[in-house]
Amino acid sequence: MPAVELERFEGGRLQFPSALRGRMVLIHFWADWCALCRDELLGSELLYRRYRDQGLEVLAINLQQPRETVRSYLAGLDISYPVLLDSSGEMARRYGVSALPLVYLLDRQGRLYTRILGGASPDQLEQIIKRLL
């Protein structure tokens, strides 16, 4: 997967994918105007709580929206996994994001295992995660 550095919403930066080597990584590309993104982000919180101790990391990557827009959107959600800001759209370009919602799941070696465009249910994601455990 292409290497990028993204700003964490709560501060600091994340080198991806190197900072998460050895972990399964579920990536949500999202924006506040995406009708299905909210449910995906909330559903992934349940998966994150259930599987983080077994090596699952979840990243919510906002696509090119102002920090205040992101803050307002997150105020109604109770998610504990990292939210990252793709302010320049660099990661979206490198990862071929052409529509939302879009989910990537990487295995522990940092290889793309699957890509799901158009909405992924928690049950669907959980089945995939269990295969990778």
C-alpha positions in Angstrom: 0.0 0.0 0.0 1.3 3.5 -0.8 2.9 5.3 2.1 1.3 8.6 3.3 1.5 10.8 6.3 -1.8 12.1 7.6 -2.8 14.6 10.3 -4.7 13.1 13.3 -7.9 15.0 14.1 -6.9 15.0 17.8 -3.4 16.2 17.0 -0.2 14.8 15.7 0.5 12.8 12.6 0.4 9.2 11.5 2.8 7.5 9.1 0.7 5.0 7.2 1.0 2.0 6.8 4.3 1.7 8.7 2.9 2.8 12.1 0.4 0.0 12.0 2.6 -2.9 10.8 1.5 -6.2 12.3 -2.1 -5.1 12.8 -5.2 -5.7 10.6 -6.3 -2.2 9.4 -9.9 -1.3 8.5 -9.9 2.0 6.7 -13.1 4.1 6.1 -12.9 6.9 3.7 -15.8 9.3 4.5 -17.3 12.7 4.4 -20.3 14.3 6.1 -22.4 14.4 3.0 -22.1 10.6 2.5 -25.4 9.1 3.5 -24.1 5.6 4.4 -20.8 6.7 6.1 -22.4 7.4 9.5 -23.7 3.9 9.9 -20.4 2.4 8.8 -18.4 4.5 11.2 -20.7 3.6 14.1 -20.7 -0.1 13.1 -17.0 -0.2 13.0 -16.8 1.2 16.6 -18.4 -2.1 17.8 -16.0 -4.1 15.7 -13.0 -2.1 17.0 -14.1 -2.6 20.6 -14.5 -6.3 20.0 -11.3 -7.0 18.0 -8.7 -4.4 18.9 -7.1 -6.6 21.4 -6.7 -9.2 18.7 -4.9 -6.8 16.4 -7.6 -4.8 14.6 -7.0 -1.1 14.0 -9.7 1.1 12.5 -9.0 4.4 10.7 -11.7 6.9 9.7 -10.2 9.1 7.0 -12.1 12.3 6.2 -11.8 13.5 2.6 -10.9 17.2 2.2 -13.3 18.8 4.6 -12.6 21.7 7.0 -11.7 20.7 10.6 -14.9 22.4 11.9 -17.1 20.3 9.6 -15.3 17.2 10.9 -15.7 18.3 14.5 -19.5 19.0 14.1 -20.0 15.6 12.4 -18.0 13.7 15.1 -19.9 15.4 17.9 -22.8 13.2 17.4 -20.8 10.0 17.2 -19.0 8.1 20.0 -16.0 6.6 18.2 -12.8 5.8 19.9 -10.6 4.9 16.9 -8.4 7.4 15.1 -9.9 10.0 12.8 -7.4 11.3 10.2 -7.7 14.3 7.9 -6.8 13.9 4.2 -6.9 17.6 3.7 -5.0 17.6 0.4 -6.7 14.5 -1.0 -3.3 12.8 -1.4 -4.3 9.6 0.2 -7.6 9.5 -1.7 -5.7 9.9 -5.0 -3.0 7.3 -4.1 -5.7 4.8 -3.0 -8.0 5.3 -5.9 -11.0 6.7 -4.0 -13.6 7.7 -6.6 -16.8 7.4 -4.5 -18.0 7.0 -0.9 -18.4 5.1 1.2 -15.3 3.1 0.6 -13.7 0.6 2.9 -10.3 -1.0 2.7 -9.2 -3.9 4.8 -5.5 -4.7 5.1 -4.0 -7.9 6.5 -1.3 -7.9 9.1 1.4 -7.7 6.5 0.0 -4.5 5.2 -1.4 -6.0 2.0 -4.8 -5.2 0.7 -7.2 -8.0 1.5 -10.4 -6.5 0.2 -12.0 -3.2 -1.0 -15.7 -2.6 -0.5 -17.4 0.3 -2.4 -20.9 1.4 -1.6 -21.5 0.3 2.0 -20.3 -2.5 4.2 -22.4 -3.8 7.1 -20.8 -4.7 10.5 -21.7 -8.3 9.9 -20.0 -8.4 6.5 -16.9 -6.8 8.0 -16.9 -9.1 11.0 -16.9 -12.1 8.7 -13.8 -10.8 6.9 -12.0 -9.9 10.1 -12.6 -13.3 11.6 -11.0 -14.9 8.4 -7.9 -12.7 9.0 -7.5 -13.4 12.7 
